[in-house]
């Protein structure tokens, strides 16, 4: 494993045996272990047909400075666009020395947070949440999330989603917000924008094609949405990444 600091170790490799994109969390008395898989067939980004597996070991005494224990919940789960994007940033990191260590520590903290934020089991302690205490309905919400991530380039509406998971629209909207702390629209928008940003940072980006790939039929609508979300236009994003073009 690569040493990041006294608390964190990381390793990743191309692994043909990785059959899906996922996150799994385990722990013992001293450490939290995060395992991520990225599979070329279901990753939202181009992995050039490679599959990856990541292993992170996080010392629990890192959190002693907060003067409260951290409760880690164990549940294998699918991973969102944000998580996939951060894993790709680790793969493509060209930094060295202290800058690399700062980047890796902050990114791994984000991945740990995301693994808990997205974990349905993490939220089952709330007795007042009707949706969260119904396993069948939870599965429908999770199914809706997977459908969104697999179809970011398609027309995603509440009626389409509710029909896909066989529940009514009001129940779907309420349940999604309870589980993921975001509305369906916010979740779709966030993941579309993160995917677009990654595509804009690839070689020879075509803004029109990227707009279509993330569900926009109008280039002007895509550009405005991107600027509203990130504060810069797609064209400005490309200039930041490729200043000599």
C-alpha positions as CSV (number, residue, x, y, z in Angstrom):
1,X,0.0,0.0,0.0
2,X,1.1,3.6,-0.7
3,X,1.7,5.6,2.5
4,X,-0.3,8.8,2.4
5,X,0.3,9.9,6.1
6,X,0.4,8.3,9.5
7,X,-3.4,7.5,9.3
8,X,-4.1,6.6,5.6
9,X,-2.7,4.0,3.2
10,X,-4.0,3.6,-0.4
11,X,-3.5,1.1,-3.2
12,X,-5.2,0.6,-6.6
13,X,-4.6,-1.5,-9.6
14,X,-6.0,-2.6,-12.9
15,X,-8.0,-5.7,-12.0
16,X,-9.8,-7.8,-14.7
17,X,-11.8,-9.6,-12.0
18,X,-13.7,-6.4,-11.0
19,X,-17.2,-7.1,-12.4
20,X,-19.0,-4.0,-11.3
21,X,-18.6,-0.5,-9.9
22,X,-19.2,-0.5,-6.2
23,X,-18.1,0.5,-2.7
24,X,-17.7,-1.8,0.3
25,X,-16.8,-0.7,3.9
26,X,-15.4,-2.9,6.7
27,X,-13.7,-2.2,10.0
28,X,-11.9,-3.7,12.9
29,X,-10.8,-2.1,16.2
30,X,-8.1,0.1,14.7
31,X,-9.0,0.6,11.1
32,X,-11.7,1.4,8.5
33,X,-11.3,-0.4,5.2
34,X,-12.8,1.0,2.0
35,X,-12.8,-1.1,-1.2
36,X,-14.0,0.4,-4.5
37,X,-14.4,-1.2,-7.8
38,X,-14.6,0.6,-11.2
39,X,-15.9,-1.5,-14.1
40,X,-15.6,-0.3,-17.6
41,X,-19.1,-1.6,-18.5
42,X,-21.0,0.3,-15.9
43,X,-18.7,3.3,-15.0
44,X,-20.1,6.6,-16.2
45,X,-16.7,7.6,-17.6
46,X,-14.4,6.1,-20.2
47,X,-11.9,3.7,-18.6
48,X,-10.5,2.6,-21.9
49,X,-11.8,-0.9,-21.2
50,X,-9.8,-1.3,-18.0
51,X,-11.3,-2.3,-14.6
52,X,-9.9,-1.1,-11.3
53,X,-9.9,-2.0,-7.7
54,X,-9.0,0.4,-4.8
55,X,-8.1,-0.4,-1.3
56,X,-7.9,2.2,1.4
57,X,-7.0,1.7,5.1
58,X,-7.9,4.5,7.4
59,X,-6.8,4.6,11.1
60,X,-9.6,5.4,13.4
61,X,-7.5,7.4,15.7
62,X,-7.5,10.1,13.0
63,X,-10.9,11.1,14.3
64,X,-9.8,11.5,17.9
65,X,-9.4,15.3,17.4
66,X,-13.1,15.6,16.9
67,X,-13.7,14.3,20.5
68,X,-16.6,12.0,19.3
69,X,-16.6,8.4,17.9
70,X,-17.3,7.7,14.3
71,X,-19.8,5.0,13.6
72,X,-19.1,3.1,10.4
73,X,-21.9,1.2,8.8
74,X,-21.3,-1.8,6.5
75,X,-23.2,-2.1,3.3
76,X,-22.0,-2.8,-0.2
77,X,-23.5,-0.2,-2.6
78,X,-23.4,1.2,-6.1
79,X,-21.4,4.4,-6.4
80,X,-22.5,7.8,-7.8
81,X,-20.9,10.0,-10.4
82,X,-19.1,12.1,-7.8
83,X,-17.4,9.0,-6.3
84,X,-16.5,7.6,-9.7
85,X,-15.0,11.0,-10.6
86,X,-12.9,11.2,-7.5
87,X,-11.5,7.6,-8.1
88,X,-10.5,8.6,-11.6
89,X,-8.8,11.7,-10.2
90,X,-6.7,9.4,-8.0
91,X,-5.8,7.2,-11.0
92,X,-4.8,10.3,-13.1
93,X,-3.0,12.2,-10.3
94,X,0.3,13.6,-11.5
95,X,1.2,15.5,-8.3
96,X,4.3,14.7,-6.2
97,X,5.5,15.3,-2.6
98,X,3.4,17.3,-0.1
99,X,0.9,18.4,-2.8
100,X,0.1,14.8,-3.7
101,X,-0.3,13.9,0.0
102,X,-2.7,16.8,0.6
103,X,-4.7,15.8,-2.5
104,X,-5.0,12.2,-1.5
105,X,-5.9,12.9,2.1
106,X,-8.7,15.3,1.1
107,X,-10.0,13.0,-1.6
108,X,-10.0,9.9,0.6
109,X,-11.9,11.9,3.3
110,X,-14.5,12.7,0.6
111,X,-14.8,9.1,-0.4
112,X,-15.3,8.0,3.2
113,X,-18.0,10.6,3.6
114,X,-19.7,9.6,0.4
115,X,-19.6,5.9,1.4
116,X,-21.6,6.8,4.5
117,X,-23.9,9.4,2.8
118,X,-25.0,7.0,0.1
119,X,-25.4,4.0,2.5
120,X,-29.1,3.3,3.0
121,X,-28.4,1.3,6.1
122,X,-26.7,4.4,7.6
123,X,-30.1,6.0,7.9
124,X,-32.3,3.2,9.2
125,X,-32.1,4.4,12.8
126,X,-34.8,7.0,12.3
127,X,-38.0,5.5,13.5
128,X,-40.0,8.5,12.1
129,X,-39.1,7.9,8.5
130,X,-41.7,5.7,6.9
131,X,-39.9,5.0,3.7
132,X,-36.7,4.1,5.4
133,X,-38.3,1.4,7.4
134,X,-39.9,-0.4,4.4
135,X,-37.3,-2.7,2.7
136,X,-39.4,-3.1,-0.4
137,X,-39.8,0.7,-0.9
138,X,-36.1,1.2,-0.1
139,X,-35.3,-1.2,-3.0
140,X,-37.5,0.9,-5.3
141,X,-35.7,4.1,-4.3
142,X,-32.3,2.4,-4.9
143,X,-33.5,1.1,-8.2
144,X,-34.5,4.6,-9.2
145,X,-31.0,5.8,-8.3
146,X,-29.4,3.1,-10.4
147,X,-31.7,3.9,-13.4
148,X,-30.7,7.6,-13.2
149,X,-27.0,6.9,-13.2
150,X,-27.3,4.4,-16.1
151,X,-29.4,6.8,-18.2
152,X,-28.0,10.3,-17.6
153,X,-28.1,11.0,-21.3
154,X,-31.8,10.2,-21.6
155,X,-35.0,12.2,-20.8
156,X,-35.4,11.5,-17.1
157,X,-38.8,12.6,-15.7
158,X,-40.6,11.7,-12.5
159,X,-43.3,9.8,-14.5
160,X,-40.7,7.8,-16.3
161,X,-38.9,6.9,-13.0
162,X,-42.0,6.1,-11.1
163,X,-43.2,3.8,-13.9
164,X,-39.8,2.1,-14.0
165,X,-39.8,1.3,-10.3
166,X,-43.5,0.7,-10.0
167,X,-44.5,3.3,-7.5
168,X,-46.5,6.5,-7.6
169,X,-44.8,9.8,-8.2
170,X,-45.4,11.5,-4.9
171,X,-44.1,8.4,-3.0
172,X,-41.0,8.3,-5.2
173,X,-40.2,12.0,-4.7
174,X,-40.7,11.8,-0.9
175,X,-38.8,8.6,-0.6
176,X,-35.8,9.8,-2.7
177,X,-35.5,12.9,-0.6
178,X,-35.6,10.9,2.6
179,X,-32.9,8.5,1.5
180,X,-30.5,10.7,-0.4
181,X,-31.1,14.1,1.2
182,X,-31.6,15.5,-2.3
183,X,-34.5,15.9,-4.6
184,X,-34.5,13.8,-7.7
185,X,-33.9,16.8,-9.9
186,X,-30.9,17.8,-7.7
187,X,-29.4,14.3,-7.9
188,X,-29.8,14.2,-11.7
189,X,-28.4,17.7,-12.1
190,X,-25.4,17.0,-9.9
191,X,-24.4,13.8,-11.7
192,X,-25.0,15.2,-15.1
193,X,-22.7,18.2,-14.4
194,X,-20.0,16.0,-12.8
195,X,-20.0,13.7,-15.8
196,X,-19.9,16.8,-18.2
197,X,-16.9,18.3,-16.3
198,X,-15.0,15.0,-16.6
199,X,-15.8,14.8,-20.3
200,X,-14.7,18.4,-20.9
201,X,-11.3,17.6,-19.3
202,X,-10.7,14.7,-21.7
203,X,-8.7,15.1,-24.9
204,X,-10.4,17.0,-27.8
205,X,-13.7,17.7,-26.1
206,X,-16.7,18.4,-28.2
207,X,-19.2,20.6,-26.2
208,X,-22.2,19.7,-28.4
209,X,-21.6,15.9,-28.1
210,X,-21.0,16.3,-24.3
211,X,-24.2,18.2,-23.9
212,X,-26.1,15.4,-25.7
213,X,-24.3,12.7,-23.6
214,X,-25.6,14.3,-20.4
215,X,-29.2,14.7,-21.5
216,X,-29.3,18.2,-23.2
217,X,-30.7,18.7,-26.7
218,X,-29.9,22.4,-26.6
219,X,-26.3,23.6,-26.4
220,X,-27.3,26.9,-24.9
221,X,-29.3,25.2,-22.1
222,X,-26.4,23.0,-21.3
223,X,-23.9,25.9,-21.2
224,X,-26.2,27.9,-18.9
225,X,-26.8,24.9,-16.6
226,X,-23.0,24.3,-16.5
227,X,-22.2,27.9,-15.7
228,X,-24.9,28.0,-13.0
229,X,-23.6,24.9,-11.4
230,X,-19.8,25.5,-11.6
231,X,-19.6,29.2,-12.0
232,X,-17.8,29.0,-15.4
233,X,-18.9,28.1,-18.9
234,X,-18.0,24.9,-20.6
235,X,-15.7,26.9,-23.0
236,X,-14.0,28.5,-20.0
237,X,-13.6,25.0,-18.4
238,X,-11.8,23.8,-21.5
239,X,-9.5,26.8,-21.6
240,X,-8.5,26.1,-18.0
241,X,-7.6,22.5,-18.8
242,X,-6.0,23.3,-22.2
243,X,-4.7,26.9,-22.0
244,X,-2.7,26.6,-25.2
245,X,-5.6,25.6,-27.4
